[in-house]
């Protein structure tokens, strides 16, 4: 098995420029670099967002909560692919945006207190009555399906609010009944 050699910054920039200039395709760029096409796409994204500096900058880039929220909401509302949104907001990696989406889906925001401690991002749900679920869903629909805001307001998980809202839209109030513990009879002919 051949050992991959690290490609120089100058070579990455040359390959990206040739691709952007229409001289080579993405497959040829990856072949010349001896890298995966996904890696080359990341280089292209970095070059388009930051120019040559993007390859020489060391350390992690810090994004504001506003940038994170804007990018996540744009994606969740169908504003484009993850790659497109990363390019638009200057986000270096699609993995970064995917992680933000997970955090947003769990909490609905990017506050510092929520993320300190390095623990799980999942907020524990709580038991609710059918009447509470109906109230939460109606409030959620009135707020334009802001699941995160409703989760914080009613102290339930983002996923609970989302699930209840989708069930309500599909089945009405009957979709909000708590069916846990219901025993279903199985008729068998013996």
C-alpha positions as YAML, in Angstrom:
chain: A
units: angstrom
residues:
- id: 1
  name: UNK
  ca: [0.00, 0.00, 0.00]
- id: 2
  name: UNK
  ca: [1.43, 3.35, -1.04]
- id: 3
  name: UNK
  ca: [2.06, 5.93, 1.66]
- id: 4
  name: UNK
  ca: [0.36, 9.26, 1.00]
- id: 5
  name: UNK
  ca: [2.71, 12.21, 0.94]
- id: 6
  name: UNK
  ca: [1.63, 15.49, 2.42]
- id: 7
  name: UNK
  ca: [0.85, 17.92, -0.37]
- id: 8
  name: UNK
  ca: [2.37, 21.39, -0.10]
- id: 9
  name: UNK
  ca: [0.29, 24.52, 0.31]
- id: 10
  name: UNK
  ca: [1.61, 25.81, -3.01]
- id: 11
  name: UNK
  ca: [0.51, 22.62, -4.78]
- id: 12
  name: UNK
  ca: [-2.97, 22.81, -3.21]
- id: 13
  name: UNK
  ca: [-3.34, 26.40, -4.36]
- id: 14
  name: UNK
  ca: [-2.12, 25.51, -7.88]
- id: 15
  name: UNK
  ca: [-4.63, 22.67, -8.16]
- id: 16
  name: UNK
  ca: [-7.49, 24.80, -6.84]
- id: 17
  name: UNK
  ca: [-6.67, 27.60, -9.28]
- id: 18
  name: UNK
  ca: [-6.59, 25.18, -12.19]
- id: 19
  name: UNK
  ca: [-9.95, 23.78, -11.14]
- id: 20
  name: UNK
  ca: [-11.52, 27.22, -10.69]
- id: 21
  name: UNK
  ca: [-10.06, 28.30, -14.03]
- id: 22
  name: UNK
  ca: [-11.82, 25.42, -15.74]
- id: 23
  name: UNK
  ca: [-8.57, 23.73, -16.80]
- id: 24
  name: UNK
  ca: [-9.26, 20.52, -14.86]
- id: 25
  name: UNK
  ca: [-12.26, 18.81, -13.31]
- id: 26
  name: UNK
  ca: [-12.68, 17.77, -9.69]
- id: 27
  name: UNK
  ca: [-11.66, 14.16, -10.39]
- id: 28
  name: UNK
  ca: [-8.48, 15.24, -12.14]
- id: 29
  name: UNK
  ca: [-7.71, 17.69, -9.33]
- id: 30
  name: UNK
  ca: [-8.07, 14.89, -6.79]
- id: 31
  name: UNK
  ca: [-5.91, 12.56, -8.91]
- id: 32
  name: UNK
  ca: [-3.14, 15.17, -9.22]
- id: 33
  name: UNK
  ca: [-3.24, 15.81, -5.48]
- id: 34
  name: UNK
  ca: [-3.42, 12.14, -4.58]
- id: 35
  name: UNK
  ca: [-6.35, 13.05, -2.37]
- id: 36
  name: UNK
  ca: [-10.07, 12.35, -2.11]
- id: 37
  name: UNK
  ca: [-12.45, 14.58, -4.06]
- id: 38
  name: UNK
  ca: [-14.03, 15.66, -0.74]
- id: 39
  name: UNK
  ca: [-10.63, 16.97, 0.39]
- id: 40
  name: UNK
  ca: [-10.24, 18.95, -2.81]
- id: 41
  name: UNK
  ca: [-13.75, 20.37, -2.38]
- id: 42
  name: UNK
  ca: [-12.74, 21.57, 1.10]
- id: 43
  name: UNK
  ca: [-9.64, 23.25, -0.38]
- id: 44
  name: UNK
  ca: [-11.79, 24.95, -3.01]
- id: 45
  name: UNK
  ca: [-14.24, 26.17, -0.37]
- id: 46
  name: UNK
  ca: [-11.38, 27.45, 1.78]
- id: 47
  name: UNK
  ca: [-9.76, 29.25, -1.18]
- id: 48
  name: UNK
  ca: [-13.03, 30.85, -2.29]
- id: 49
  name: UNK
  ca: [-13.79, 32.06, 1.25]
- id: 50
  name: UNK
  ca: [-10.36, 33.09, 2.47]
- id: 51
  name: UNK
  ca: [-8.00, 33.12, -0.49]
- id: 52
  name: UNK
  ca: [-4.43, 31.91, -0.04]
- id: 53
  name: UNK
  ca: [-4.53, 32.98, 3.61]
- id: 54
  name: UNK
  ca: [-6.92, 30.14, 4.31]
- id: 55
  name: UNK
  ca: [-4.09, 27.67, 3.74]
- id: 56
  name: UNK
  ca: [-1.54, 29.44, 5.91]
- id: 57
  name: UNK
  ca: [-3.75, 30.31, 8.89]
- id: 58
  name: UNK
  ca: [-2.97, 28.08, 11.86]
- id: 59
  name: UNK
  ca: [-5.39, 27.32, 14.66]
- id: 60
  name: UNK
  ca: [-9.10, 27.04, 14.84]
- id: 61
  name: UNK
  ca: [-11.43, 29.68, 13.54]
- id: 62
  name: UNK
  ca: [-13.94, 31.13, 15.99]
- id: 63
  name: UNK
  ca: [-17.50, 31.75, 14.79]
- id: 64
  name: UNK
  ca: [-20.02, 33.96, 16.54]
- id: 65
  name: UNK
  ca: [-23.30, 32.57, 17.86]
- id: 66
  name: UNK
  ca: [-25.05, 34.76, 15.27]
- id: 67
  name: UNK
  ca: [-23.13, 33.16, 12.39]
- id: 68
  name: UNK
  ca: [-23.83, 29.67, 13.72]
- id: 69
  name: UNK
  ca: [-27.53, 30.40, 14.15]
- id: 70
  name: UNK
  ca: [-27.88, 32.04, 10.74]
- id: 71
  name: UNK
  ca: [-26.18, 29.13, 8.97]
- id: 72
  name: UNK
  ca: [-28.16, 26.46, 10.83]
- id: 73
  name: UNK
  ca: [-31.51, 28.17, 10.33]
- id: 74
  name: UNK
  ca: [-30.80, 28.73, 6.65]
- id: 75
  name: UNK
  ca: [-30.07, 25.01, 6.25]
- id: 76
  name: UNK
  ca: [-33.07, 23.87, 8.32]
- id: 77
  name: UNK
  ca: [-35.38, 26.12, 6.30]
- id: 78
  name: UNK
  ca: [-34.16, 24.70, 2.98]
- id: 79
  name: UNK
  ca: [-31.88, 27.58, 2.05]
- id: 80
  name: UNK
  ca: [-29.38, 25.35, 0.30]
- id: 81
  name: UNK
  ca: [-27.06, 22.41, 0.70]
- id: 82
  name: UNK
  ca: [-24.61, 22.18, 3.57]
- id: 83
  name: UNK
  ca: [-21.77, 22.90, 1.13]
- id: 84
  name: UNK
  ca: [-23.54, 25.98, -0.28]
- id: 85
  name: UNK
  ca: [-24.28, 27.38, 3.17]
- id: 86
  name: UNK
  ca: [-20.70, 26.79, 4.33]
- id: 87
  name: UNK
  ca: [-19.46, 28.71, 1.32]
- id: 88
  name: UNK
  ca: [-21.91, 31.57, 1.88]
- id: 89
  name: UNK
  ca: [-21.06, 32.00, 5.58]
- id: 90
  name: UNK
  ca: [-17.31, 31.33, 5.28]
- id: 91
  name: UNK
  ca: [-17.46, 28.12, 7.30]
- id: 92
  name: UNK
  ca: [-14.35, 26.04, 6.72]
- id: 93
  name: UNK
  ca: [-15.84, 22.58, 7.02]
- id: 94
  name: UNK
  ca: [-19.17, 20.92, 6.37]
- id: 95
  name: UNK
  ca: [-18.50, 18.83, 9.48]
- id: 96
  name: UNK
  ca: [-18.55, 22.03, 11.53]
- id: 97
  name: UNK
  ca: [-21.99, 22.97, 10.23]
- id: 98
  name: UNK
  ca: [-23.28, 19.42, 10.79]
- id: 99
  name: UNK
  ca: [-22.15, 19.63, 14.42]
- id: 100
  name: UNK
  ca: [-23.87, 22.99, 14.88]
- id: 101
  name: UNK
  ca: [-27.09, 21.51, 13.50]
- id: 102
  name: UNK
  ca: [-26.92, 18.74, 16.11]
- id: 103
  name: UNK
  ca: [-26.35, 21.27, 18.88]
- id: 104
  name: UNK
  ca: [-29.17, 23.51, 17.64]
- id: 105
  name: UNK
  ca: [-31.56, 20.57, 17.37]
- id: 106
  name: UNK
  ca: [-30.77, 19.64, 20.97]
- id: 107
  name: UNK
  ca: [-30.90, 23.15, 22.48]
- id: 108
  name: UNK
  ca: [-32.23, 25.68, 20.01]
- id: 109
  name: UNK
  ca: [-29.36, 28.09, 20.63]
- id: 110
  name: UNK
  ca: [-25.58, 28.44, 21.00]
- id: 111
  name: UNK
  ca: [-25.26, 30.02, 24.43]
- id: 112
  name: UNK
  ca: [-21.93, 29.61, 26.20]
- id: 113
  name: UNK
  ca: [-23.52, 28.21, 29.37]
- id: 114
  name: UNK
  ca: [-25.18, 25.43, 27.40]
- id: 115
  name: UNK
  ca: [-21.89, 24.24, 25.92]
- id: 116
  name: UNK
  ca: [-19.57, 24.57, 28.89]
- id: 117
  name: UNK
  ca: [-18.48, 21.37, 30.54]
- id: 118
  name: UNK
  ca: [-18.21, 19.27, 27.39]
- id: 119
  name: UNK
  ca: [-21.12, 17.01, 28.31]
- id: 120
  name: UNK
  ca: [-23.96, 15.73, 26.20]
- id: 121
  name: UNK
  ca: [-25.85, 18.29, 24.15]
- id: 122
  name: UNK
  ca: [-29.14, 16.48, 24.60]
- id: 123
  name: UNK
  ca: [-31.56, 18.16, 26.95]
- id: 124
  name: UNK
  ca: [-33.63, 15.70, 28.94]
- id: 125
  name: UNK
  ca: [-37.31, 15.77, 28.05]
- id: 126
  name: UNK
  ca: [-40.00, 15.75, 30.71]
- id: 127
  name: UNK
  ca: [-43.39, 14.16, 31.09]
- id: 128
  name: UNK
  ca: [-46.29, 16.31, 29.92]
- id: 129
  name: UNK
  ca: [-50.04, 16.08, 29.76]
- id: 130
  name: UNK
  ca: [-51.92, 16.01, 26.48]
- id: 131
  name: UNK
  ca: [-53.22, 19.51, 27.21]
- id: 132
  name: UNK
  ca: [-49.66, 20.80, 27.69]
- id: 133
  name: UNK
  ca: [-48.55, 19.21, 24.43]
- id: 134
  name: UNK
  ca: [-51.46, 20.83, 22.58]
- id: 135
  name: UNK
  ca: [-50.60, 24.22, 24.06]
- id: 136
  name: UNK
  ca: [-46.91, 23.81, 23.17]
- id: 137
  name: UNK
  ca: [-47.69, 22.74, 19.60]
- id: 138
  name: UNK
  ca: [-50.14, 25.59, 18.98]
- id: 139
  name: UNK
  ca: [-47.61, 28.08, 20.36]
- id: 140
  name: UNK
  ca: [-44.91, 26.49, 18.19]
- id: 141
  name: UNK
  ca: [-47.01, 26.77, 15.04]
- id: 142
  name: UNK
  ca: [-47.83, 30.39, 15.89]
- id: 143
  name: UNK
  ca: [-44.10, 31.14, 16.27]
- id: 144
  name: UNK
  ca: [-43.28, 29.77, 12.82]
- id: 145
  name: UNK
  ca: [-42.13, 26.36, 14.09]
- id: 146
  name: UNK
  ca: [-39.32, 27.70, 16.25]
- id: 147
  name: UNK
  ca: [-38.76, 24.39, 18.03]
- id: 148
  name: UNK
  ca: [-35.74, 25.63, 19.97]
- id: 149
  name: UNK
  ca: [-37.54, 28.63, 21.40]
- id: 150
  name: UNK
  ca: [-40.50, 26.49, 22.48]
- id: 151
  name: UNK
  ca: [-38.20, 23.90, 24.05]
- id: 152
  name: UNK
  ca: [-36.62, 26.59, 26.20]
- id: 153
  name: UNK
  ca: [-39.92, 28.29, 27.01]
- id: 154
  name: UNK
  ca: [-41.68, 25.10, 28.15]
- id: 155
  name: UNK
  ca: [-38.58, 23.33, 29.51]
- id: 156
  name: UNK
  ca: [-38.88, 20.29, 27.25]
- id: 157
  name: UNK
  ca: [-36.48, 18.94, 24.66]
- id: 158
  name: UNK
  ca: [-36.23, 20.28, 21.12]
- id: 159
  name: UNK
  ca: [-36.96, 16.79, 19.81]
- id: 160
  name: UNK
  ca: [-40.18, 16.52, 21.84]
- id: 161
  name: UNK
  ca: [-41.48, 19.81, 20.43]
- id: 162
  name: UNK
  ca: [-40.57, 18.83, 16.89]
- id: 163
  name: UNK
  ca: [-42.11, 15.36, 17.17]
- id: 164
  name: UNK
  ca: [-45.33, 16.68, 18.71]
- id: 165
  name: UNK
  ca: [-45.65, 19.36, 16.04]
- id: 166
  name: UNK
  ca: [-45.16, 16.91, 13.19]
- id: 167
  name: UNK
  ca: [-47.65, 14.45, 14.72]
- id: 168
  name: UNK
  ca: [-50.17, 17.23, 15.27]
- id: 169
  name: UNK
  ca: [-49.88, 18.35, 11.65]
- id: 170
  name: UNK
  ca: [-50.35, 14.80, 10.44]
- id: 171
  name: UNK
  ca: [-52.98, 13.43, 12.86]
- id: 172
  name: UNK
  ca: [-54.39, 16.38, 14.78]
- id: 173
  name: UNK
  ca: [-54.84, 16.21, 18.55]
- id: 174
  name: UNK
  ca: [-55.04, 12.41, 18.41]
- id: 175
  name: UNK
  ca: [-51.36, 12.37, 17.45]
- id: 176
  name: UNK
  ca: [-50.47, 13.90, 20.81]
- id: 177
  name: UNK
  ca: [-51.89, 11.10, 22.96]
- id: 178
  name: UNK
  ca: [-49.39, 9.32, 25.17]
- id: 179
  name: UNK
  ca: [-49.47, 5.73, 24.00]
- id: 180
  name: UNK
  ca: [-46.67, 4.42, 26.19]
- id: 181
  name: UNK
  ca: [-47.68, 1.41, 28.22]
- id: 182
  name: UNK
  ca: [-50.66, 0.56, 26.03]
- id: 183
  name: UNK
  ca: [-50.90, -3.19, 25.71]
- id: 184
  name: UNK
  ca: [-51.89, -4.41, 22.31]
- id: 185
  name: UNK
  ca: [-53.75, -7.66, 22.12]
- id: 186
  name: UNK
  ca: [-52.37, -10.14, 19.72]
- id: 187
  name: UNK
  ca: [-54.88, -12.56, 18.34]
- id: 188
  name: UNK
  ca: [-53.37, -15.86, 17.52]
- id: 189
  name: UNK
  ca: [-55.03, -18.97, 16.30]
- id: 190
  name: UNK
  ca: [-53.63, -21.95, 18.09]
...
